[in-house]
Amino acid sequence: MAQQLTQTATVLVTGATGFIGSHLAEQLLHDGHSVRCIVRPGRRRPSWIDRLPVEIVPASLTDVEALQRACHGVRTIVHVAGVTKAKRRRDYVRGNVEPTAALLKVARQLPRFDRFTYVSSLTAVGPSPDGRPLTEDAPLRPITMYGRSKLEAEDLVRQAMAHVPVTIIRPPAVYGPRDRDVLEMFRWVGFGLEPLIGDPAKSLSLVHVHDLARGICQATFDLRGTGKTYHVSEPLPHSFHDLVGLLGEIVHRRPIRIRIPLALLFALAGLVEAVSLIGPRPAVLSLDKARDMAQPHWVCDPGRIQAELGFQARVPIEEGLRTTFEWYREQGWL
């Protein structure tokens, strides 16, 4: 019988205005929790959580005093917020490492505290060198600045383990309503194209955002998850070619494979990145992103969370992609 943590105290969520965080807030509410969401001070853009019965608290994630006020009465923190695109390494540190350090400092000072769950990324591990799904015990070899910053944050969480009950969640590629990465794939396939970068046998693990939100909650509120790191994904990886085929069936197109040479990819990424240095925003395509895209296998093994906590992904890939496509259409994104 699983031992559950208290469900009466408020759960603090960072990154709740984003893709994963907003779905997590919805799952927590569905499970009967009270939810408090930290948002950037002076936030102007509306977000998915504005219509939810959550408490919204403006606070900087590096301001310890503001975080102490925001965490009053909190016994569980789920840290989702992070920077996925930046121009320089120090920007990734400011966005991913420093907020984690500040939140852990606050968590240590709370009089009663149950769990600090950090939502990391498979990029903290790195790609699989041979296509075999990586377990949580695989050597940690991140290849991008983003991945290295997530690993640095993980290291802080592990160092705090002696004083704070912690759990680390590593999702692979996440898709579902509100996601913009799979949106781009739908657009390519809608044009009748299958862009191929690198190995034709390219493979990847996926998780639907609803399954990820359930997995985060399950690991956070089960005492058996204390001190553990979990890969949360579908049980088996997918070939990129098969995924494109599914997308083609959904949009009623038969895409033509277009091979993009790695030399061209990196040349274009370098140019776009150089131009972005004079602008206010980081490049959509950077050299780091090109390194990520060039890898043949981003795959992980969710066997640990299945065996220890009984978690199972429930959303079949066909259903998940189809409902995501329908959501894009309803929102006017496609």
Secondary structure, DSSP 8 states (H G I E B T S, - for coil): ---B--SSSEEEEESTTSHHHHHHHHHHHHTT-EEEEEE-TT--S--GGGGSS-EEEE--TT-HHHHHHHTTTEEEEEE----S--SSHHHHIIIIIHHHHHHHHHHHH-SS--EEEEE--GGGT---SSS--B-TTS-----SHHHHHHHHHHHHHHHGGGTS-EEEEE--EEESTT-SHHHHHHHHHHTTEEEEES-TT-EE-EEEHHHHHHHHHHHHSBGGGTT-EEE-S-SS-EEHHHHHHHHHHHHT---EEEEE-HHHHHHHHHHHHHHHTTSSS--SS-HHHHHHHH-SEE-B--HHHHHHH-----S-HHHHHHHHHHHHHHHT--
